Amino acid sequence: MIAKEFLNQAYKLDQQITSKLEQLDLLRSMTQKITVPYGGEVVSNTRNVTSLQDAIIRIMEAEEAINREIDILVDLKREISTLIAQVKNTNYRLILEKRYLSFRSWEQIAADLHYSLRWLHIMHCRALNVIDKLLAERRNAQ
């Protein structure tokens, strides 16, 4: 795995979690539209789970899945942070942190660091080369 792929894993997972959170919000809003019948006779002795109960169960399962993915994201960000911390050049390290841990856009990073976009991309490329070397050292150590 090359540096950019390794570092982008957290962003992709973060986007998946965000998407699932949006789906969860939609599911929650749908539960507000479900009406529960009050009274009436029980027709059978089989398990009678109302649609509201089904929706609540689905919400709980979705929340558990999202929490598991958040745990994975936290671990992944910790691993990426540890790798970035090994970069000796503070400018490279700052660029990598802002991009791959804070998920900032190139324009935001350039403005924050007072760099032109062109210079930022040059420095980012150099920083990725350092990460590539660190990843190669890690593979060789294993």
N, CA, C and O atoms as CSV, one atom per row, in Angstrom:
chain,resi,resn,atom,element,x,y,z
A,1,MET,N,N,0.861,-1.180,0.000
A,1,MET,CA,C,0.000,0.000,0.000
A,1,MET,C,C,0.903,1.237,0.000
A,1,MET,O,O,1.814,1.345,0.820
A,2,ILE,N,N,0.650,2.151,-0.906
A,2,ILE,CA,C,1.458,3.364,-0.959
A,2,ILE,C,C,0.937,4.374,0.052
A,2,ILE,O,O,-0.163,4.225,0.585
A,3,ALA,N,N,1.730,5.391,0.306
A,3,ALA,CA,C,1.442,6.364,1.364
A,3,ALA,C,C,0.060,6.996,1.236
A,3,ALA,O,O,-0.698,7.043,2.205
A,4,LYS,N,N,-0.261,7.474,0.059
A,4,LYS,CA,C,-1.532,8.181,-0.125
A,4,LYS,C,C,-2.723,7.259,0.151
A,4,LYS,O,O,-3.696,7.681,0.776
A,5,GLU,N,N,-2.657,6.017,-0.303
A,5,GLU,CA,C,-3.736,5.059,-0.046
A,5,GLU,C,C,-3.874,4.795,1.446
A,5,GLU,O,O,-4.979,4.764,1.987
A,6,PHE,N,N,-2.728,4.605,2.103
A,6,PHE,CA,C,-2.743,4.340,3.539
A,6,PHE,C,C,-3.363,5.517,4.293
A,6,PHE,O,O,-4.210,5.324,5.165
A,7,LEU,N,N,-2.940,6.731,3.953
A,7,LEU,CA,C,-3.416,7.916,4.666
A,7,LEU,C,C,-4.881,8.224,4.364
A,7,LEU,O,O,-5.586,8.754,5.223
A,8,ASN,N,N,-5.346,7.904,3.168
A,8,ASN,CA,C,-6.731,8.203,2.781
A,8,ASN,C,C,-7.761,7.238,3.364
A,8,ASN,O,O,-8.962,7.490,3.272
A,9,GLN,N,N,-7.306,6.141,3.960
A,9,GLN,CA,C,-8.245,5.180,4.535
A,9,GLN,C,C,-9.170,5.832,5.563
A,9,GLN,O,O,-10.366,5.543,5.599
A,10,ALA,N,N,-8.615,6.706,6.393
A,10,ALA,CA,C,-9.412,7.340,7.453
A,10,ALA,C,C,-10.485,8.229,6.847
A,10,ALA,O,O,-11.616,8.256,7.333
A,11,TYR,N,N,-10.144,8.958,5.790
A,11,TYR,CA,C,-11.125,9.846,5.161
A,11,TYR,C,C,-12.284,9.035,4.589
A,11,TYR,O,O,-13.449,9.390,4.764
A,12,LYS,N,N,-11.955,7.960,3.914
A,12,LYS,CA,C,-12.997,7.126,3.310
A,12,LYS,C,C,-13.901,6.526,4.376
A,12,LYS,O,O,-15.121,6.496,4.214
A,13,LEU,N,N,-13.313,6.050,5.456
A,13,LEU,CA,C,-14.105,5.481,6.548
A,13,LEU,C,C,-14.958,6.557,7.211
A,13,LEU,O,O,-16.110,6.310,7.569
A,14,ASP,N,N,-14.395,7.741,7.373
A,14,ASP,CA,C,-15.152,8.860,7.944
A,14,ASP,C,C,-16.361,9.194,7.069
A,14,ASP,O,O,-17.443,9.475,7.584
A,15,GLN,N,N,-16.182,9.165,5.765
A,15,GLN,CA,C,-17.284,9.446,4.850
A,15,GLN,C,C,-18.355,8.356,4.928
A,15,GLN,O,O,-19.547,8.655,4.854
A,16,GLN,N,N,-17.943,7.110,5.075
A,16,GLN,CA,C,-18.902,6.011,5.213
A,16,GLN,C,C,-19.707,6.162,6.494
A,16,GLN,O,O,-20.918,5.943,6.506
A,17,ILE,N,N,-19.028,6.538,7.573
A,17,ILE,CA,C,-19.719,6.734,8.848
A,17,ILE,C,C,-20.710,7.882,8.736
A,17,ILE,O,O,-21.835,7.785,9.226
A,18,THR,N,N,-20.298,8.964,8.097
A,18,THR,CA,C,-21.187,10.109,7.904
A,18,THR,C,C,-22.422,9.703,7.114
A,18,THR,O,O,-23.536,10.109,7.445
A,19,SER,N,N,-22.230,8.909,6.079
A,19,SER,CA,C,-23.354,8.435,5.277
A,19,SER,C,C,-24.300,7.579,6.113
A,19,SER,O,O,-25.519,7.726,6.026
A,20,LYS,N,N,-23.739,6.692,6.917
A,20,LYS,CA,C,-24.580,5.836,7.755
A,20,LYS,C,C,-25.312,6.645,8.829
A,20,LYS,O,O,-26.444,6.319,9.185
A,21,LEU,N,N,-24.677,7.688,9.342
A,21,LEU,CA,C,-25.352,8.557,10.311
A,21,LEU,C,C,-26.535,9.277,9.665
A,21,LEU,O,O,-27.579,9.460,10.291
A,22,GLU,N,N,-26.360,9.681,8.415
A,22,GLU,CA,C,-27.467,10.317,7.685
A,22,GLU,C,C,-28.610,9.321,7.484
A,22,GLU,O,O,-29.779,9.675,7.631
A,23,GLN,N,N,-28.269,8.082,7.148
A,23,GLN,CA,C,-29.288,7.044,6.980
A,23,GLN,C,C,-30.003,6.770,8.297
A,23,GLN,O,O,-31.212,6.539,8.321
A,24,LEU,N,N,-29.249,6.797,9.387
A,24,LEU,CA,C,-29.832,6.581,10.708
A,24,LEU,C,C,-30.807,7.704,11.063
A,24,LEU,O,O,-31.878,7.451,11.614
A,25,ASP,N,N,-30.435,8.932,10.750
A,25,ASP,CA,C,-31.343,10.062,10.980
A,25,ASP,C,C,-32.632,9.893,10.184
A,25,ASP,O,O,-33.719,10.180,10.685
A,26,LEU,N,N,-32.509,9.430,8.952
A,26,LEU,CA,C,-33.683,9.191,8.119
A,26,LEU,C,C,-34.568,8.112,8.735
A,26,LEU,O,O,-35.791,8.247,8.772
A,27,LEU,N,N,-33.948,7.053,9.211
A,27,LEU,CA,C,-34.701,5.978,9.851
A,27,LEU,C,C,-35.413,6.476,11.108
A,27,LEU,O,O,-36.565,6.125,11.362
A,28,ARG,N,N,-34.718,7.292,11.882
A,28,ARG,CA,C,-35.344,7.863,13.082
A,28,ARG,C,C,-36.544,8.737,12.718
A,28,ARG,O,O,-37.585,8.680,13.373
A,29,SER,N,N,-36.390,9.532,11.684
A,29,SER,CA,C,-37.507,10.401,11.291
A,29,SER,C,C,-38.685,9.575,10.774
A,29,SER,O,O,-39.841,9.971,10.920
A,30,MET,N,N,-38.385,8.432,10.172
A,30,MET,CA,C,-39.461,7.567,9.700
A,30,MET,C,C,-40.240,6.960,10.868
A,30,MET,O,O,-41.442,6.720,10.759
A,31,THR,N,N,-39.555,6.714,11.980
A,31,THR,CA,C,-40.250,6.134,13.134
A,31,THR,C,C,-41.268,7.100,13.717
A,31,THR,O,O,-42.229,6.683,14.365
A,32,GLN,N,N,-41.062,8.363,13.493
A,32,GLN,CA,C,-42.018,9.352,13.997
A,32,GLN,C,C,-43.310,9.323,13.184
A,32,GLN,O,O,-44.338,9.836,13.626
A,33,LYS,N,N,-43.254,8.731,12.014
A,33,LYS,CA,C,-44.438,8.660,11.148
A,33,LYS,C,C,-45.239,7.378,11.379
A,33,LYS,O,O,-46.374,7.250,10.920
A,34,ILE,N,N,-44.630,6.432,12.099
A,34,ILE,CA,C,-45.297,5.149,12.340
A,34,ILE,C,C,-46.332,5.327,13.440
A,34,ILE,O,O,-46.049,5.906,14.490
A,35,THR,N,N,-47.520,4.826,13.189
A,35,THR,CA,C,-48.560,4.886,14.213
A,35,THR,C,C,-48.704,3.519,14.860
A,35,THR,O,O,-48.630,2.486,14.195
A,36,VAL,N,N,-48.906,3.536,16.131
A,36,VAL,CA,C,-49.042,2.295,16.877
A,36,VAL,C,C,-50.518,2.084,17.164
A,36,VAL,O,O,-51.173,2.975,17.704
A,37,PRO,N,N,-51.057,0.917,16.812
A,37,PRO,CA,C,-52.473,0.662,17.108
A,37,PRO,C,C,-52.660,0.436,18.610
A,37,PRO,O,O,-51.911,-0.317,19.234
A,38,TYR,N,N,-53.645,1.082,19.165
A,38,TYR,CA,C,-53.968,0.906,20.579
A,38,TYR,C,C,-55.244,0.095,20.689
A,38,TYR,O,O,-56.196,0.299,19.935
A,39,GLY,N,N,-55.250,-0.814,21.625
A,39,GLY,CA,C,-56.441,-1.636,21.817
A,39,GLY,C,C,-56.521,-2.712,20.762
A,39,GLY,O,O,-55.535,-3.001,20.085
A,40,GLY,N,N,-57.664,-3.293,20.622
A,40,GLY,CA,C,-57.865,-4.329,19.617
A,40,GLY,C,C,-57.537,-5.692,20.176
A,40,GLY,O,O,-56.990,-5.817,21.272
A,41,GLU,N,N,-57.869,-6.689,19.428
A,41,GLU,CA,C,-57.670,-8.061,19.868
A,41,GLU,C,C,-56.408,-8.629,19.249
A,41,GLU,O,O,-56.016,-8.256,18.144
A,42,VAL,N,N,-55.778,-9.536,19.979
A,42,VAL,CA,C,-54.635,-10.255,19.452
A,42,VAL,C,C,-55.178,-11.384,18.593
A,42,VAL,O,O,-55.977,-12.201,19.053
A,43,VAL,N,N,-54.740,-11.421,17.346
A,43,VAL,CA,C,-55.272,-12.382,16.405
A,43,VAL,C,C,-54.607,-13.736,16.549
A,43,VAL,O,O,-55.265,-14.765,16.399
A,44,SER,N,N,-53.301,-13.756,16.839
A,44,SER,CA,C,-52.606,-15.032,16.952
A,44,SER,C,C,-51.695,-15.004,18.160
A,44,SER,O,O,-51.432,-13.948,18.736
A,45,ASN,N,N,-51.216,-16.181,18.535
A,45,ASN,CA,C,-50.314,-16.272,19.671
A,45,ASN,C,C,-48.851,-16.185,19.247
A,45,ASN,O,O,-47.959,-16.278,20.090
A,46,THR,N,N,-48.601,-16.011,17.985
A,46,THR,CA,C,-47.227,-15.884,17.522
A,46,THR,C,C,-46.699,-14.520,17.918
A,46,THR,O,O,-47.447,-13.617,18.295
A,47,ARG,N,N,-45.386,-14.404,17.819
A,47,ARG,CA,C,-44.732,-13.154,18.202
A,47,ARG,C,C,-45.303,-12.012,17.374
A,47,ARG,O,O,-45.262,-12.047,16.144
A,48,ASN,N,N,-45.829,-11.012,18.045
A,48,ASN,CA,C,-46.436,-9.877,17.356
A,48,ASN,C,C,-45.590,-8.635,17.614
A,48,ASN,O,O,-45.752,-7.955,18.626
A,49,VAL,N,N,-44.690,-8.355,16.686
A,49,VAL,CA,C,-43.802,-7.201,16.823
A,49,VAL,C,C,-44.345,-6.105,15.922
A,49,VAL,O,O,-44.492,-6.294,14.715
A,50,THR,N,N,-44.636,-4.973,16.513
A,50,THR,CA,C,-45.194,-3.878,15.719
A,50,THR,C,C,-44.122,-3.263,14.832
A,50,THR,O,O,-42.927,-3.495,15.018
A,51,SER,N,N,-44.565,-2.492,13.886
A,51,SER,CA,C,-43.615,-1.844,12.984
A,51,SER,C,C,-42.738,-0.854,13.736
A,51,SER,O,O,-41.584,-0.653,13.355
A,52,LEU,N,N,-43.243,-0.240,14.778
A,52,LEU,CA,C,-42.428,0.679,15.575
A,52,LEU,C,C,-41.319,-0.093,16.288
A,52,LEU,O,O,-40.176,0.359,16.338
A,53,GLN,N,N,-41.659,-1.247,16.833
A,53,GLN,CA,C,-40.647,-2.069,17.489
A,53,GLN,C,C,-39.587,-2.526,16.488
A,53,GLN,O,O,-38.396,-2.535,16.800
A,54,ASP,N,N,-40.015,-2.899,15.303
A,54,ASP,CA,C,-39.066,-3.295,14.254
A,54,ASP,C,C,-38.128,-2.140,13.926
A,54,ASP,O,O,-36.918,-2.324,13.792
A,55,ALA,N,N,-38.692,-0.968,13.801
A,55,ALA,CA,C,-37.880,0.209,13.467
A,55,ALA,C,C,-36.881,0.507,14.580
A,55,ALA,O,O,-35.728,0.836,14.305
A,56,ILE,N,N,-37.313,0.394,15.823
A,56,ILE,CA,C,-36.419,0.653,16.952
A,56,ILE,C,C,-35.284,-0.371,16.973
A,56,ILE,O,O,-34.134,-0.020,17.237
A,57,ILE,N,N,-35.604,-1.624,16.698
A,57,ILE,CA,C,-34.573,-2.665,16.640
A,57,ILE,C,C,-33.575,-2.351,15.533
A,57,ILE,O,O,-32.367,-2.476,15.732
A,58,ARG,N,N,-34.074,-1.944,14.368
A,58,ARG,CA,C,-33.183,-1.592,13.253
A,58,ARG,C,C,-32.304,-0.407,13.611
A,58,ARG,O,O,-31.125,-0.379,13.256
A,59,ILE,N,N,-32.860,0.565,14.306
A,59,ILE,CA,C,-32.080,1.736,14.731
A,59,ILE,C,C,-30.964,1.308,15.681
A,59,ILE,O,O,-29.820,1.741,15.542
A,60,MET,N,N,-31.301,0.465,16.635
A,60,MET,CA,C,-30.297,-0.001,17.596
A,60,MET,C,C,-29.183,-0.788,16.905
A,60,MET,O,O,-28.011,-0.638,17.250
A,61,GLU,N,N,-29.542,-1.616,15.944
A,61,GLU,CA,C,-28.542,-2.379,15.200
A,61,GLU,C,C,-27.656,-1.447,14.379
A,61,GLU,O,O,-26.441,-1.635,14.304
A,62,ALA,N,N,-28.275,-0.442,13.765
A,62,ALA,CA,C,-27.510,0.527,12.975
A,62,ALA,C,C,-26.557,1.313,13.874
A,62,ALA,O,O,-25.413,1.565,13.496
A,63,GLU,N,N,-27.023,1.699,15.054
A,63,GLU,CA,C,-26.175,2.437,15.991
A,63,GLU,C,C,-24.977,1.592,16.423
A,63,GLU,O,O,-23.860,2.099,16.526
A,64,GLU,N,N,-25.210,0.308,16.673
A,64,GLU,CA,C,-24.120,-0.589,17.050
A,64,GLU,C,C,-23.090,-0.707,15.925
A,64,GLU,O,O,-21.885,-0.680,16.173
A,65,ALA,N,N,-23.572,-0.837,14.696
A,65,ALA,CA,C,-22.668,-0.942,13.541
A,65,ALA,C,C,-21.853,0.343,13.384
A,65,ALA,O,O,-20.651,0.295,13.120
A,66,ILE,N,N,-22.502,1.472,13.545
A,66,ILE,CA,C,-21.802,2.756,13.429
A,66,ILE,C,C,-20.765,2.887,14.535
A,66,ILE,O,O,-19.650,3.346,14.287
A,67,ASN,N,N,-21.115,2.491,15.741
A,67,ASN,CA,C,-20.156,2.566,16.849
A,67,ASN,C,C,-18.937,1.689,16.605
A,67,ASN,O,O,-17.816,2.073,16.940
A,68,ARG,N,N,-19.153,0.505,16.019
A,68,ARG,CA,C,-18.012,-0.357,15.677
A,68,ARG,C,C,-17.118,0.322,14.640
A,68,ARG,O,O,-15.892,0.265,14.741
A,69,GLU,N,N,-17.730,0.961,13.647
A,69,GLU,CA,C,-16.937,1.649,12.622
A,69,GLU,C,C,-16.208,2.853,13.201
A,69,GLU,O,O,-15.084,3.149,12.795
A,70,ILE,N,N,-16.828,3.543,14.136
A,70,ILE,CA,C,-16.162,4.679,14.787
A,70,ILE,C,C,-14.945,4.185,15.562
A,70,ILE,O,O,-13.898,4.833,15.552
A,71,ASP,N,N,-15.074,3.049,16.229
A,71,ASP,CA,C,-13.929,2.474,16.937
A,71,ASP,C,C,-12.794,2.160,15.970
A,71,ASP,O,O,-11.628,2.419,16.266
A,72,ILE,N,N,-13.140,1.603,14.815
A,72,ILE,CA,C,-12.135,1.302,13.795
A,72,ILE,C,C,-11.487,2.596,13.308
A,72,ILE,O,O,-10.271,2.654,13.127
A,73,LEU,N,N,-12.301,3.636,13.097
A,73,LEU,CA,C,-11.775,4.927,12.637
A,73,LEU,C,C,-10.810,5.512,13.664
A,73,LEU,O,O,-9.747,6.011,13.293
A,74,VAL,N,N,-11.158,5.460,14.930
A,74,VAL,CA,C,-10.284,5.991,15.977
A,74,VAL,C,C,-8.950,5.246,15.974
A,74,VAL,O,O,-7.892,5.869,16.064
A,75,ASP,N,N,-8.994,3.926,15.872
A,75,ASP,CA,C,-7.758,3.143,15.820
A,75,ASP,C,C,-6.931,3.476,14.583
A,75,ASP,O,O,-5.709,3.601,14.655
A,76,LEU,N,N,-7.608,3.616,13.457
A,76,LEU,CA,C,-6.915,3.942,12.211
A,76,LEU,C,C,-6.273,5.328,12.290
A,76,LEU,O,O,-5.133,5.512,11.863
A,77,LYS,N,N,-7.001,6.291,12.833
A,77,LYS,CA,C,-6.441,7.644,12.965
A,77,LYS,C,C,-5.253,7.640,13.927
A,77,LYS,O,O,-4.292,8.381,13.725
A,78,ARG,N,N,-5.313,6.817,14.961
A,78,ARG,CA,C,-4.189,6.706,15.894
A,78,ARG,C,C,-2.970,6.145,15.164
A,78,ARG,O,O,-1.851,6.620,15.361
A,79,GLU,N,N,-3.186,5.139,14.325
A,79,GLU,CA,C,-2.093,4.546,13.566
A,79,GLU,C,C,-1.496,5.553,12.576
A,79,GLU,O,O,-0.277,5.657,12.438
A,80,ILE,N,N,-2.370,6.287,11.896
A,80,ILE,CA,C,-1.903,7.307,10.948
A,80,ILE,C,C,-1.163,8.408,11.692
A,80,ILE,O,O,-0.124,8.878,11.228
A,81,SER,N,N,-1.682,8.821,12.833
A,81,SER,CA,C,-1.044,9.863,13.639
A,81,SER,C,C,0.344,9.439,14.097
A,81,SER,O,O,1.282,10.236,14.083
A,82,THR,N,N,0.467,8.190,14.499
A,82,THR,CA,C,1.760,7.660,14.932
A,82,THR,C,C,2.763,7.681,13.781
A,82,THR,O,O,3.931,8.022,13.966
A,83,LEU,N,N,2.297,7.317,12.609
A,83,LEU,CA,C,3.173,7.330,11.434
A,83,LEU,C,C,3.579,8.763,11.075
A,83,LEU,O,O,4.751,9.032,10.812
A,84,ILE,N,N,2.620,9.667,11.065
A,84,ILE,CA,C,2.917,11.063,10.729
A,84,ILE,C,C,3.882,11.674,11.752
A,84,ILE,O,O,4.740,12.482,11.397
A,85,ALA,N,N,3.737,11.286,13.011
A,85,ALA,CA,C,4.604,11.816,14.059
A,85,ALA,C,C,6.072,11.451,13.825
A,85,ALA,O,O,6.962,12.110,14.363
A,86,GLN,N,N,6.333,10.423,13.040
A,86,GLN,CA,C,7.696,10.004,12.738
A,86,GLN,C,C,8.354,10.886,11.678
A,86,GLN,O,O,9.563,10.799,11.464
A,87,VAL,N,N,7.565,11.735,11.014
A,87,VAL,CA,C,8.108,12.638,10.001
A,87,VAL,C,C,8.839,13.764,10.729
A,87,VAL,O,O,8.258,14.457,11.564
A,88,LYS,N,N,10.115,13.938,10.404
A,88,LYS,CA,C,10.935,14.921,11.129
A,88,LYS,C,C,10.633,16.362,10.733
A,88,LYS,O,O,10.686,17.256,11.578
A,89,ASN,N,N,10.321,16.596,9.480
A,89,ASN,CA,C,10.064,17.955,9.001
A,89,ASN,C,C,8.698,18.418,9.518
A,89,ASN,O,O,7.668,17.829,9.191
A,90,THR,N,N,8.704,19.479,10.328
A,90,THR,CA,C,7.454,19.943,10.948
A,90,THR,C,C,6.457,20.464,9.924
A,90,THR,O,O,5.250,20.323,10.119
A,91,ASN,N,N,6.930,21.059,8.846
A,91,ASN,CA,C,6.011,21.551,7.808
A,91,ASN,C,C,5.303,20.384,7.124
A,91,ASN,O,O,4.093,20.429,6.899
A,92,TYR,N,N,6.056,19.352,6.798
A,92,TYR,CA,C,5.457,18.167,6.185
A,92,TYR,C,C,4.439,17.542,7.134
A,92,TYR,O,O,3.329,17.182,6.742
A,93,ARG,N,N,4.851,17.425,8.385
A,93,ARG,CA,C,3.987,16.808,9.392
A,93,ARG,C,C,2.674,17.591,9.534
A,93,ARG,O,O,1.600,16.997,9.628
A,94,LEU,N,N,2.767,18.904,9.548
A,94,LEU,CA,C,1.579,19.743,9.683
A,94,LEU,C,C,0.646,19.593,8.481
A,94,LEU,O,O,-0.572,19.523,8.639
A,95,ILE,N,N,1.215,19.546,7.302
A,95,ILE,CA,C,0.412,19.356,6.087
A,95,ILE,C,C,-0.312,18.008,6.139
A,95,ILE,O,O,-1.506,17.920,5.852
A,96,LEU,N,N,0.422,16.974,6.506
A,96,LEU,CA,C,-0.166,15.635,6.572
A,96,LEU,C,C,-1.265,15.554,7.630
A,96,LEU,O,O,-2.307,14.942,7.397
A,97,GLU,N,N,-1.037,16.166,8.784
A,97,GLU,CA,C,-2.053,16.160,9.843
A,97,GLU,C,C,-3.320,16.881,9.410
A,97,GLU,O,O,-4.430,16.391,9.619
A,98,LYS,N,N,-3.142,18.051,8.804
A,98,LYS,CA,C,-4.320,18.821,8.384
A,98,LYS,C,C,-5.102,18.091,7.292
A,98,LYS,O,O,-6.332,18.137,7.264
A,99,ARG,N,N,-4.389,17.425,6.404
A,99,ARG,CA,C,-5.056,16.751,5.294
A,99,ARG,C,C,-5.671,15.408,5.701
A,99,ARG,O,O,-6.829,15.133,5.383
A,100,TYR,N,N,-4.905,14.581,6.396
A,100,TYR,CA,C,-5.318,13.197,6.605
A,100,TYR,C,C,-5.913,12.903,7.987
A,100,TYR,O,O,-6.488,11.836,8.200
A,101,LEU,N,N,-5.776,13.841,8.917
A,101,LEU,CA,C,-6.401,13.648,10.225
A,101,LEU,C,C,-7.546,14.626,10.455
A,101,LEU,O,O,-8.542,14.291,11.097
A,102,SER,N,N,-7.395,15.851,9.919
A,102,SER,CA,C,-8.458,16.855,10.064
A,102,SER,C,C,-9.330,16.954,8.817
A,102,SER,O,O,-10.353,17.639,8.822
A,103,PHE,N,N,-8.929,16.274,7.759
A,103,PHE,CA,C,-9.682,16.223,6.498
A,103,PHE,C,C,-9.945,17.611,5.910
A,103,PHE,O,O,-11.036,17.878,5.405
A,104,ARG,N,N,-8.964,18.473,5.977
A,104,ARG,CA,C,-9.103,19.819,5.424
A,104,ARG,C,C,-8.865,19.794,3.920
A,104,ARG,O,O,-8.147,18.939,3.401
A,105,SER,N,N,-9.481,20.747,3.236
A,105,SER,CA,C,-9.284,20.862,1.785
A,105,SER,C,C,-7.918,21.491,1.522
A,105,SER,O,O,-7.310,22.081,2.415
A,106,TRP,N,N,-7.448,21.354,0.280
A,106,TRP,CA,C,-6.158,21.957,-0.082
A,106,TRP,C,C,-6.199,23.471,0.092
A,106,TRP,O,O,-5.229,24.083,0.539
A,107,GLU,N,N,-7.322,24.059,-0.263
A,107,GLU,CA,C,-7.456,25.508,-0.145
A,107,GLU,C,C,-7.381,25.958,1.312
A,107,GLU,O,O,-6.748,26.968,1.621
A,108,GLN,N,N,-8.030,25.207,2.209
A,108,GLN,CA,C,-7.982,25.546,3.634
A,108,GLN,C,C,-6.564,25.421,4.187
A,108,GLN,O,O,-6.108,26.273,4.949
A,109,ILE,N,N,-5.884,24.367,3.801
A,109,ILE,CA,C,-4.515,24.150,4.287
A,109,ILE,C,C,-3.605,25.254,3.775
A,109,ILE,O,O,-2.801,25.806,4.526
A,110,ALA,N,N,-3.734,25.571,2.500
A,110,ALA,CA,C,-2.901,26.630,1.913
A,110,ALA,C,C,-3.139,27.956,2.641
A,110,ALA,O,O,-2.188,28.677,2.943
A,111,ALA,N,N,-4.385,28.272,2.917
A,111,ALA,CA,C,-4.696,29.521,3.625
A,111,ALA,C,C,-4.152,29.490,5.052
A,111,ALA,O,O,-3.582,30.476,5.519
A,112,ASP,N,N,-4.324,28.374,5.740
A,112,ASP,CA,C,-3.836,28.244,7.120
A,112,ASP,C,C,-2.330,28.419,7.210
A,112,ASP,O,O,-1.825,29.072,8.124
A,113,LEU,N,N,-1.621,27.836,6.262
A,113,LEU,CA,C,-0.155,27.837,6.309
A,113,LEU,C,C,0.469,28.960,5.487
A,113,LEU,O,O,1.689,29.121,5.456
A,114,HIS,N,N,-0.384,29.728,4.825
A,114,HIS,CA,C,0.078,30.855,3.984
A,114,HIS,C,C,1.005,30.379,2.866
A,114,HIS,O,O,2.043,30.986,2.599
A,115,TYR,N,N,0.612,29.290,2.224
A,115,TYR,CA,C,1.329,28.742,1.070
A,115,TYR,C,C,0.463,28.910,-0.162
A,115,TYR,O,O,-0.763,28.970,-0.075
A,116,SER,N,N,1.118,28.986,-1.313
A,116,SER,CA,C,0.357,28.897,-2.556
A,116,SER,C,C,-0.043,27.430,-2.739
A,116,SER,O,O,0.589,26.532,-2.181
A,117,LEU,N,N,-1.087,27.201,-3.516
A,117,LEU,CA,C,-1.506,25.813,-3.763
A,117,LEU,C,C,-0.393,25.007,-4.427
A,117,LEU,O,O,-0.175,23.839,-4.105
A,118,ARG,N,N,0.301,25.649,-5.351
A,118,ARG,CA,C,1.400,24.960,-6.056
A,118,ARG,C,C,2.476,24.516,-5.069
A,118,ARG,O,O,2.916,23.367,-5.108
A,119,TRP,N,N,2.904,25.422,-4.183
A,119,TRP,CA,C,3.939,25.079,-3.212
A,119,TRP,C,C,3.436,24.013,-2.225
A,119,TRP,O,O,4.180,23.116,-1.828
A,120,LEU,N,N,2.180,24.130,-1.848
A,120,LEU,CA,C,1.588,23.145,-0.942
A,120,LEU,C,C,1.620,21.754,-1.557
A,120,LEU,O,O,1.956,20.784,-0.877
A,121,HIS,N,N,1.277,21.646,-2.827
A,121,HIS,CA,C,1.287,20.346,-3.500
A,121,HIS,C,C,2.711,19.787,-3.626
A,121,HIS,O,O,2.917,18.578,-3.522
A,122,ILE,N,N,3.670,20.654,-3.845
A,122,ILE,CA,C,5.072,20.213,-3.909
A,122,ILE,C,C,5.500,19.659,-2.555
A,122,ILE,O,O,6.115,18.595,-2.477
A,123,MET,N,N,5.172,20.388,-1.487
A,123,MET,CA,C,5.547,19.941,-0.146
A,123,MET,C,C,4.797,18.661,0.233
A,123,MET,O,O,5.354,17.782,0.891
A,124,HIS,N,N,3.546,18.563,-0.181
A,124,HIS,CA,C,2.764,17.355,0.093
A,124,HIS,C,C,3.400,16.144,-0.591
A,124,HIS,O,O,3.497,15.071,0.004
A,125,CYS,N,N,3.826,16.315,-1.818
A,125,CYS,CA,C,4.481,15.233,-2.557
A,125,CYS,C,C,5.750,14.794,-1.828
A,125,CYS,O,O,6.018,13.598,-1.714
A,126,ARG,N,N,6.516,15.737,-1.345
A,126,ARG,CA,C,7.735,15.413,-0.592
A,126,ARG,C,C,7.386,14.683,0.712
A,126,ARG,O,O,8.066,13.736,1.108
A,127,ALA,N,N,6.325,15.138,1.364
A,127,ALA,CA,C,5.898,14.505,2.612
A,127,ALA,C,C,5.447,13.069,2.348
A,127,ALA,O,O,5.727,12.175,3.146
A,128,LEU,N,N,4.753,12.844,1.235
A,128,LEU,CA,C,4.324,11.491,0.885
A,128,LEU,C,C,5.522,10.579,0.627
A,128,LEU,O,O,5.483,9.390,0.946
A,129,ASN,N,N,6.578,11.135,0.052
A,129,ASN,CA,C,7.794,10.345,-0.169
A,129,ASN,C,C,8.383,9.887,1.161
A,129,ASN,O,O,8.860,8.759,1.281
A,130,VAL,N,N,8.347,10.770,2.156
A,130,VAL,CA,C,8.839,10.403,3.486
A,130,VAL,C,C,7.967,9.292,4.072
A,130,VAL,O,O,8.482,8.332,4.644
A,131,ILE,N,N,6.649,9.424,3.928
A,131,ILE,CA,C,5.722,8.400,4.436
A,131,ILE,C,C,5.955,7.073,3.718
A,131,ILE,O,O,5.927,6.015,4.347
A,132,ASP,N,N,6.184,7.123,2.408
A,132,ASP,CA,C,6.479,5.900,1.652
A,132,ASP,C,C,7.700,5.185,2.239
A,132,ASP,O,O,7.700,3.964,2.394
A,133,LYS,N,N,8.732,5.955,2.562
A,133,LYS,CA,C,9.949,5.368,3.139
A,133,LYS,C,C,9.657,4.761,4.511
A,133,LYS,O,O,10.145,3.676,4.830
A,134,LEU,N,N,8.865,5.460,5.315
A,134,LEU,CA,C,8.515,4.940,6.639
A,134,LEU,C,C,7.709,3.655,6.528
A,134,LEU,O,O,7.923,2.714,7.292
A,135,LEU,N,N,6.781,3.616,5.574
A,135,LEU,CA,C,5.981,2.401,5.372
A,135,LEU,C,C,6.859,1.246,4.884
A,135,LEU,O,O,6.662,0.099,5.284
A,136,ALA,N,N,7.831,1.556,4.018
A,136,ALA,CA,C,8.751,0.513,3.531
A,136,ALA,C,C,9.593,-0.018,4.686
A,136,ALA,O,O,9.823,-1.224,4.782
A,137,GLU,N,N,10.054,0.872,5.563
A,137,GLU,CA,C,10.827,0.441,6.733
A,137,GLU,C,C,9.979,-0.443,7.638
A,137,GLU,O,O,10.464,-1.431,8.190
A,138,ARG,N,N,8.710,-0.079,7.785
A,138,ARG,CA,C,7.803,-0.858,8.621
A,138,ARG,C,C,7.603,-2.258,8.041
A,138,ARG,O,O,7.609,-3.250,8.771
A,139,ARG,N,N,7.425,-2.327,6.711
A,139,ARG,CA,C,7.252,-3.638,6.067
A,139,ARG,C,C,8.500,-4.502,6.216
A,139,ARG,O,O,8.411,-5.706,6.453
A,140,ASN,N,N,9.675,-3.864,6.074
A,140,ASN,CA,C,10.923,-4.619,6.178
A,140,ASN,C,C,11.177,-5.108,7.605
A,140,ASN,O,O,11.798,-6.152,7.807
A,141,ALA,N,N,10.697,-4.357,8.584
A,141,ALA,CA,C,10.865,-4.733,9.988
A,141,ALA,C,C,9.962,-5.913,10.357
A,141,ALA,O,O,10.259,-6.651,11.296
A,142,GLN,N,N,8.883,-6.088,9.636
A,142,GLN,CA,C,7.939,-7.176,9.938
A,142,GLN,C,C,8.455,-8.403,9.332
A,142,GLN,O,O,7.832,-9.459,9.450
